[in-house]
Amino acid sequence: MKLRNLVLYFFVLGNPIFLHFRPILINFRKVVSPRVEMCIKR
């Protein structure tokens, strides 16, 4: 397998993963932020 094909392969594979991961990260931040703030206020 050539390096260019390998990079293309990772790009095609990585793109959907990244697109799915961003909303998960945003949701994770929304869930964690209030809990962290509650812990700090206590």
CHARMM internal coordinates of N, CA and C (Angstrom, degrees):
IC EDIT
DIST 1 N 1 CA 1.4666
DIST 1 CA 1 C 1.5345
ANGL 1 N 1 CA 1 C 109.80
DIST 1 C 2 N 1.3206
ANGL 1 CA 1 C 2 N 115.43
DIHE 1 N 1 CA 1 C 2 N 130.17
DIST 2 N 2 CA 1.4661
ANGL 1 C 2 N 2 CA 119.96
DIHE 1 CA 1 C 2 N 2 CA 179.25
DIST 2 CA 2 C 1.5255
ANGL 2 N 2 CA 2 C 110.04
DIHE 1 C 2 N 2 CA 2 C -76.27
DIST 2 C 3 N 1.3173
ANGL 2 CA 2 C 3 N 115.00
DIHE 2 N 2 CA 2 C 3 N 157.22
DIST 3 N 3 CA 1.4660
ANGL 2 C 3 N 3 CA 121.24
DIHE 2 CA 2 C 3 N 3 CA -178.21
DIST 3 CA 3 C 1.5277
ANGL 3 N 3 CA 3 C 110.42
DIHE 2 C 3 N 3 CA 3 C -62.32
DIST 3 C 4 N 1.3424
ANGL 3 CA 3 C 4 N 116.39
DIHE 3 N 3 CA 3 C 4 N -38.89
DIST 4 N 4 CA 1.4588
ANGL 3 C 4 N 4 CA 120.46
DIHE 3 CA 3 C 4 N 4 CA -178.82
DIST 4 CA 4 C 1.5306
ANGL 4 N 4 CA 4 C 110.35
DIHE 3 C 4 N 4 CA 4 C -63.40
DIST 4 C 5 N 1.3184
ANGL 4 CA 4 C 5 N 115.79
DIHE 4 N 4 CA 4 C 5 N -41.26
DIST 5 N 5 CA 1.4617
ANGL 4 C 5 N 5 CA 120.26
DIHE 4 CA 4 C 5 N 5 CA 178.47
DIST 5 CA 5 C 1.5256
ANGL 5 N 5 CA 5 C 110.90
DIHE 4 C 5 N 5 CA 5 C -64.97
DIST 5 C 6 N 1.3220
ANGL 5 CA 5 C 6 N 115.75
DIHE 5 N 5 CA 5 C 6 N -37.75
DIST 6 N 6 CA 1.4648
ANGL 5 C 6 N 6 CA 121.38
DIHE 5 CA 5 C 6 N 6 CA -179.88
DIST 6 CA 6 C 1.5312
ANGL 6 N 6 CA 6 C 110.58
DIHE 5 C 6 N 6 CA 6 C -65.52
DIST 6 C 7 N 1.3346
ANGL 6 CA 6 C 7 N 115.93
DIHE 6 N 6 CA 6 C 7 N -43.38
DIST 7 N 7 CA 1.4685
ANGL 6 C 7 N 7 CA 121.04
DIHE 6 CA 6 C 7 N 7 CA 179.07
DIST 7 CA 7 C 1.5260
ANGL 7 N 7 CA 7 C 109.89
DIHE 6 C 7 N 7 CA 7 C -64.65
DIST 7 C 8 N 1.3366
ANGL 7 CA 7 C 8 N 116.08
DIHE 7 N 7 CA 7 C 8 N -42.52
DIST 8 N 8 CA 1.4642
ANGL 7 C 8 N 8 CA 121.41
DIHE 7 CA 7 C 8 N 8 CA 178.66
DIST 8 CA 8 C 1.5238
ANGL 8 N 8 CA 8 C 110.31
DIHE 7 C 8 N 8 CA 8 C -62.61
DIST 8 C 9 N 1.3172
ANGL 8 CA 8 C 9 N 115.55
DIHE 8 N 8 CA 8 C 9 N -41.42
DIST 9 N 9 CA 1.4664
ANGL 8 C 9 N 9 CA 122.69
DIHE 8 CA 8 C 9 N 9 CA 179.96
DIST 9 CA 9 C 1.5259
ANGL 9 N 9 CA 9 C 110.50
DIHE 8 C 9 N 9 CA 9 C -61.27
DIST 9 C 10 N 1.3346
ANGL 9 CA 9 C 10 N 116.30
DIHE 9 N 9 CA 9 C 10 N -45.56
DIST 10 N 10 CA 1.4623
ANGL 9 C 10 N 10 CA 120.76
DIHE 9 CA 9 C 10 N 10 CA 179.22
DIST 10 CA 10 C 1.5275
ANGL 10 N 10 CA 10 C 111.18
DIHE 9 C 10 N 10 CA 10 C -68.20
DIST 10 C 11 N 1.3420
ANGL 10 CA 10 C 11 N 116.21
DIHE 10 N 10 CA 10 C 11 N -35.24
DIST 11 N 11 CA 1.4631
ANGL 10 C 11 N 11 CA 120.44
DIHE 10 CA 10 C 11 N 11 CA -179.80
DIST 11 CA 11 C 1.5248
ANGL 11 N 11 CA 11 C 110.48
DIHE 10 C 11 N 11 CA 11 C -65.51
DIST 11 C 12 N 1.3373
ANGL 11 CA 11 C 12 N 115.62
DIHE 11 N 11 CA 11 C 12 N -44.38
DIST 12 N 12 CA 1.4700
ANGL 11 C 12 N 12 CA 121.06
DIHE 11 CA 11 C 12 N 12 CA -179.47
DIST 12 CA 12 C 1.5291
ANGL 12 N 12 CA 12 C 110.20
DIHE 11 C 12 N 12 CA 12 C -67.63
DIST 12 C 13 N 1.3291
ANGL 12 CA 12 C 13 N 115.86
DIHE 12 N 12 CA 12 C 13 N -39.77
DIST 13 N 13 CA 1.4703
ANGL 12 C 13 N 13 CA 120.77
DIHE 12 CA 12 C 13 N 13 CA 179.86
DIST 13 CA 13 C 1.5277
ANGL 13 N 13 CA 13 C 110.79
DIHE 12 C 13 N 13 CA 13 C -72.63
DIST 13 C 14 N 1.3255
ANGL 13 CA 13 C 14 N 116.46
DIHE 13 N 13 CA 13 C 14 N -41.55
DIST 14 N 14 CA 1.4595
ANGL 13 C 14 N 14 CA 122.02
DIHE 13 CA 13 C 14 N 14 CA -174.35
DIST 14 CA 14 C 1.5119
ANGL 14 N 14 CA 14 C 114.04
DIHE 13 C 14 N 14 CA 14 C -73.23
DIST 14 C 15 N 1.3318
ANGL 14 CA 14 C 15 N 117.08
DIHE 14 N 14 CA 14 C 15 N -30.29
DIST 15 N 15 CA 1.4590
ANGL 14 C 15 N 15 CA 120.59
DIHE 14 CA 14 C 15 N 15 CA -176.75
DIST 15 CA 15 C 1.5286
ANGL 15 N 15 CA 15 C 113.14
DIHE 14 C 15 N 15 CA 15 C -59.50
DIST 15 C 16 N 1.3433
ANGL 15 CA 15 C 16 N 119.67
DIHE 15 N 15 CA 15 C 16 N -52.93
DIST 16 N 16 CA 1.4710
ANGL 15 C 16 N 16 CA 119.45
DIHE 15 CA 15 C 16 N 16 CA 178.84
DIST 16 CA 16 C 1.5235
ANGL 16 N 16 CA 16 C 112.56
DIHE 15 C 16 N 16 CA 16 C -63.32
DIST 16 C 17 N 1.3229
ANGL 16 CA 16 C 17 N 116.41
DIHE 16 N 16 CA 16 C 17 N -35.86
DIST 17 N 17 CA 1.4640
ANGL 16 C 17 N 17 CA 120.42
DIHE 16 CA 16 C 17 N 17 CA 179.13
DIST 17 CA 17 C 1.5240
ANGL 17 N 17 CA 17 C 109.29
DIHE 16 C 17 N 17 CA 17 C -62.56
DIST 17 C 18 N 1.3339
ANGL 17 CA 17 C 18 N 116.78
DIHE 17 N 17 CA 17 C 18 N -43.44
DIST 18 N 18 CA 1.4646
ANGL 17 C 18 N 18 CA 121.77
DIHE 17 CA 17 C 18 N 18 CA -179.54
DIST 18 CA 18 C 1.5255
ANGL 18 N 18 CA 18 C 110.50
DIHE 17 C 18 N 18 CA 18 C -65.67
DIST 18 C 19 N 1.3450
ANGL 18 CA 18 C 19 N 116.09
DIHE 18 N 18 CA 18 C 19 N -41.27
DIST 19 N 19 CA 1.4588
ANGL 18 C 19 N 19 CA 120.45
DIHE 18 CA 18 C 19 N 19 CA -179.32
DIST 19 CA 19 C 1.5237
ANGL 19 N 19 CA 19 C 111.02
DIHE 18 C 19 N 19 CA 19 C -66.06
DIST 19 C 20 N 1.3308
ANGL 19 CA 19 C 20 N 116.93
DIHE 19 N 19 CA 19 C 20 N -34.84
DIST 20 N 20 CA 1.4576
ANGL 19 C 20 N 20 CA 120.77
DIHE 19 CA 19 C 20 N 20 CA 178.23
DIST 20 CA 20 C 1.5237
ANGL 20 N 20 CA 20 C 110.52
DIHE 19 C 20 N 20 CA 20 C -77.69
DIST 20 C 21 N 1.3322
ANGL 20 CA 20 C 21 N 116.40
DIHE 20 N 20 CA 20 C 21 N -31.07
DIST 21 N 21 CA 1.4612
ANGL 20 C 21 N 21 CA 121.06
DIHE 20 CA 20 C 21 N 21 CA -174.48
DIST 21 CA 21 C 1.5243
ANGL 21 N 21 CA 21 C 111.65
DIHE 20 C 21 N 21 CA 21 C -73.81
DIST 21 C 22 N 1.3307
ANGL 21 CA 21 C 22 N 117.41
DIHE 21 N 21 CA 21 C 22 N -33.99
DIST 22 N 22 CA 1.4733
ANGL 21 C 22 N 22 CA 119.99
DIHE 21 CA 21 C 22 N 22 CA -177.67
DIST 22 CA 22 C 1.5270
ANGL 22 N 22 CA 22 C 113.00
DIHE 21 C 22 N 22 CA 22 C -60.38
DIST 22 C 23 N 1.3477
ANGL 22 CA 22 C 23 N 119.32
DIHE 22 N 22 CA 22 C 23 N -49.55
DIST 23 N 23 CA 1.4756
ANGL 22 C 23 N 23 CA 118.92
DIHE 22 CA 22 C 23 N 23 CA 177.66
DIST 23 CA 23 C 1.5259
ANGL 23 N 23 CA 23 C 112.56
DIHE 22 C 23 N 23 CA 23 C -61.90
DIST 23 C 24 N 1.3337
ANGL 23 CA 23 C 24 N 116.66
DIHE 23 N 23 CA 23 C 24 N -35.54
DIST 24 N 24 CA 1.4635
ANGL 23 C 24 N 24 CA 120.64
DIHE 23 CA 23 C 24 N 24 CA 178.18
DIST 24 CA 24 C 1.5228
ANGL 24 N 24 CA 24 C 109.35
DIHE 23 C 24 N 24 CA 24 C -62.93
DIST 24 C 25 N 1.3392
ANGL 24 CA 24 C 25 N 115.96
DIHE 24 N 24 CA 24 C 25 N -42.42
DIST 25 N 25 CA 1.4585
ANGL 24 C 25 N 25 CA 121.38
DIHE 24 CA 24 C 25 N 25 CA -179.54
DIST 25 CA 25 C 1.5281
ANGL 25 N 25 CA 25 C 110.37
DIHE 24 C 25 N 25 CA 25 C -64.59
DIST 25 C 26 N 1.3399
ANGL 25 CA 25 C 26 N 116.92
DIHE 25 N 25 CA 25 C 26 N -40.81
DIST 26 N 26 CA 1.4646
ANGL 25 C 26 N 26 CA 121.82
DIHE 25 CA 25 C 26 N 26 CA 179.67
DIST 26 CA 26 C 1.5293
ANGL 26 N 26 CA 26 C 110.12
DIHE 25 C 26 N 26 CA 26 C -65.77
DIST 26 C 27 N 1.3422
ANGL 26 CA 26 C 27 N 116.67
DIHE 26 N 26 CA 26 C 27 N -43.74
DIST 27 N 27 CA 1.4659
ANGL 26 C 27 N 27 CA 120.99
DIHE 26 CA 26 C 27 N 27 CA 177.93
DIST 27 CA 27 C 1.5181
ANGL 27 N 27 CA 27 C 110.80
DIHE 26 C 27 N 27 CA 27 C -63.75
DIST 27 C 28 N 1.3364
ANGL 27 CA 27 C 28 N 115.63
DIHE 27 N 27 CA 27 C 28 N -41.30
DIST 28 N 28 CA 1.4624
ANGL 27 C 28 N 28 CA 121.54
DIHE 27 CA 27 C 28 N 28 CA 179.42
DIST 28 CA 28 C 1.5199
ANGL 28 N 28 CA 28 C 110.17
DIHE 27 C 28 N 28 CA 28 C -59.95
DIST 28 C 29 N 1.3357
ANGL 28 CA 28 C 29 N 115.87
DIHE 28 N 28 CA 28 C 29 N -41.88
DIST 29 N 29 CA 1.4626
ANGL 28 C 29 N 29 CA 121.09
DIHE 28 CA 28 C 29 N 29 CA -179.64
DIST 29 CA 29 C 1.5281
ANGL 29 N 29 CA 29 C 110.13
DIHE 28 C 29 N 29 CA 29 C -65.95
DIST 29 C 30 N 1.3435
ANGL 29 CA 29 C 30 N 116.60
DIHE 29 N 29 CA 29 C 30 N -39.62
DIST 30 N 30 CA 1.4667
ANGL 29 C 30 N 30 CA 120.71
DIHE 29 CA 29 C 30 N 30 CA -179.97
DIST 30 CA 30 C 1.5193
ANGL 30 N 30 CA 30 C 111.46
DIHE 29 C 30 N 30 CA 30 C -65.18
DIST 30 C 31 N 1.3346
ANGL 30 CA 30 C 31 N 116.06
DIHE 30 N 30 CA 30 C 31 N -35.63
DIST 31 N 31 CA 1.4657
ANGL 30 C 31 N 31 CA 120.74
DIHE 30 CA 30 C 31 N 31 CA -178.95
DIST 31 CA 31 C 1.5236
ANGL 31 N 31 CA 31 C 110.99
DIHE 30 C 31 N 31 CA 31 C -76.78
DIST 31 C 32 N 1.3315
ANGL 31 CA 31 C 32 N 116.48
DIHE 31 N 31 CA 31 C 32 N -40.87
DIST 32 N 32 CA 1.4666
ANGL 31 C 32 N 32 CA 121.03
DIHE 31 CA 31 C 32 N 32 CA -173.63
DIST 32 CA 32 C 1.5280
ANGL 32 N 32 CA 32 C 111.95
DIHE 31 C 32 N 32 CA 32 C -78.22
DIST 32 C 33 N 1.3279
ANGL 32 CA 32 C 33 N 117.87
DIHE 32 N 32 CA 32 C 33 N -38.24
DIST 33 N 33 CA 1.4695
ANGL 32 C 33 N 33 CA 121.16
DIHE 32 CA 32 C 33 N 33 CA -175.08
DIST 33 CA 33 C 1.5314
ANGL 33 N 33 CA 33 C 113.70
DIHE 32 C 33 N 33 CA 33 C -55.28
DIST 33 C 34 N 1.3476
ANGL 33 CA 33 C 34 N 119.49
DIHE 33 N 33 CA 33 C 34 N -48.87
DIST 34 N 34 CA 1.4794
ANGL 33 C 34 N 34 CA 118.53
DIHE 33 CA 33 C 34 N 34 CA 179.18
DIST 34 CA 34 C 1.5190
ANGL 34 N 34 CA 34 C 112.68
DIHE 33 C 34 N 34 CA 34 C -62.78
DIST 34 C 35 N 1.3340
ANGL 34 CA 34 C 35 N 116.67
DIHE 34 N 34 CA 34 C 35 N -37.10
DIST 35 N 35 CA 1.4672
ANGL 34 C 35 N 35 CA 120.31
DIHE 34 CA 34 C 35 N 35 CA -179.91
DIST 35 CA 35 C 1.5199
ANGL 35 N 35 CA 35 C 110.97
DIHE 34 C 35 N 35 CA 35 C -65.77
DIST 35 C 36 N 1.3221
ANGL 35 CA 35 C 36 N 115.90
DIHE 35 N 35 CA 35 C 36 N -40.65
DIST 36 N 36 CA 1.4671
ANGL 35 C 36 N 36 CA 120.46
DIHE 35 CA 35 C 36 N 36 CA 179.10
DIST 36 CA 36 C 1.5248
ANGL 36 N 36 CA 36 C 109.51
DIHE 35 C 36 N 36 CA 36 C -65.57
DIST 36 C 37 N 1.3393
ANGL 36 CA 36 C 37 N 116.81
DIHE 36 N 36 CA 36 C 37 N -41.37
DIST 37 N 37 CA 1.4646
ANGL 36 C 37 N 37 CA 120.86
DIHE 36 CA 36 C 37 N 37 CA 178.96
DIST 37 CA 37 C 1.5219
ANGL 37 N 37 CA 37 C 111.05
DIHE 36 C 37 N 37 CA 37 C -63.88
DIST 37 C 38 N 1.3348
ANGL 37 CA 37 C 38 N 117.41
DIHE 37 N 37 CA 37 C 38 N -39.32
DIST 38 N 38 CA 1.4634
ANGL 37 C 38 N 38 CA 121.57
DIHE 37 CA 37 C 38 N 38 CA 177.87
DIST 38 CA 38 C 1.5212
ANGL 38 N 38 CA 38 C 110.96
DIHE 37 C 38 N 38 CA 38 C -62.73
DIST 38 C 39 N 1.3318
ANGL 38 CA 38 C 39 N 115.90
DIHE 38 N 38 CA 38 C 39 N -41.29
DIST 39 N 39 CA 1.4697
ANGL 38 C 39 N 39 CA 120.61
DIHE 38 CA 38 C 39 N 39 CA 179.90
DIST 39 CA 39 C 1.5246
ANGL 39 N 39 CA 39 C 110.85
DIHE 38 C 39 N 39 CA 39 C -65.20
DIST 39 C 40 N 1.3403
ANGL 39 CA 39 C 40 N 116.20
DIHE 39 N 39 CA 39 C 40 N -37.03
DIST 40 N 40 CA 1.4655
ANGL 39 C 40 N 40 CA 120.53
DIHE 39 CA 39 C 40 N 40 CA -178.66
DIST 40 CA 40 C 1.5361
ANGL 40 N 40 CA 40 C 109.68
DIHE 39 C 40 N 40 CA 40 C -70.58
DIST 40 C 41 N 1.3384
ANGL 40 CA 40 C 41 N 117.66
DIHE 40 N 40 CA 40 C 41 N -38.68
DIST 41 N 41 CA 1.4663
ANGL 40 C 41 N 41 CA 121.70
DIHE 40 CA 40 C 41 N 41 CA -177.47
DIST 41 CA 41 C 1.5203
ANGL 41 N 41 CA 41 C 112.27
DIHE 40 C 41 N 41 CA 41 C -69.41
DIST 41 C 42 N 1.3378
ANGL 41 CA 41 C 42 N 116.96
DIHE 41 N 41 CA 41 C 42 N -28.30
DIST 42 N 42 CA 1.4666
ANGL 41 C 42 N 42 CA 120.08
DIHE 41 CA 41 C 42 N 42 CA -178.39
DIST 42 CA 42 C 1.5119
ANGL 42 N 42 CA 42 C 112.21
DIHE 41 C 42 N 42 CA 42 C -67.91
END
COOR INIT
IC SEED 1 N 1 CA 1 C
IC BUILD
